[in-house]
């Protein structure tokens, strides 16, 4: 048994959180729980307000005291947590966002001083990090899936309801212009999105609000609130296709991975890590132009044979990796 400490200084959450969580928070929580399930002594520090043992993990506020040492210390995203646990035998800096932010001085200084292993969530994510950055070795550890996503049964083609469920800045405004061009009678695009989940600067929040406003009045688009992760599975099961333009700095996209695991074909642009999530022509389409996006979406909304073939391919290939597999990969970093 090893002593493993994890720290995150983002939004407030812990093992009892039931609200909508972002991919970074979900991954942090599941990693802690799965490392504990593998027999390790795990402490998780976040912006929770309470100290409690939950699902085998000892949760405590990151603003309070933390251990001086550990066999493995996993610092999640923020530069300030890199200063903690000074006596750790090995440090991993777990990255989720565009790695080019590491060029900021406050990161460079800490990377040079602590030389952590840099853990990326996809190959395209790793390529975003400049080669000259200080630090230790670089590893790619993809995220996992909840077990409930990994054993889905085949189902019949559903009604022509498309789905978008993500940060509004990941392509919602683009969909507002694309949807009328898809032009499938009786089809709906249900967009579960919002700004409240994301701890954003005022300028970024304003951009989110603008993206959300872009769908107002667009025929066939219904804007709905973000859903809790445990409720998302039912939303995905009712979807015919997941439409997701994405962003060039997309590092993994758990929403697309979950849709694929449940047998929902996805139409995405060839941006960031999205080509690593969707098998082009088999479990959806990875497109390079607006025309291709519109055509692929229209085909999946109207062609039952195509939909069923891609649905079956998703179920056969896209649900193999769970959170336990991710925890096992992190376990290999132990000294």
Secondary structure, DSSP 8 states (H G I E B T S, - for coil): --EEEEEE-SS---TT--S---HHHHHHHHHHHHHHHTT-EEEEEES-SS-EEETTEEEEETTS---S--SEEEEES-SGGGGS-TT-S-EEEE--S-GGGGGSHHHHHHHHHH--EEEESSHHHHHHS-TT--SS-EEE----B-GGGSS--------SEEEEES-GGGTHHHHHHHHHHH--TT-EEEEE--STTS---HHHHHHHHHHHHTTTT-TTEEEE----HHHHHHHHHT-SEEEE---TT----HHHHHHHHTT--EEEES-TTHHHHS-BTTTEEEESSHHHHHHHHHHHHH-HHHHHHHHHHHHHHS---BHHHHHHHHHTT--
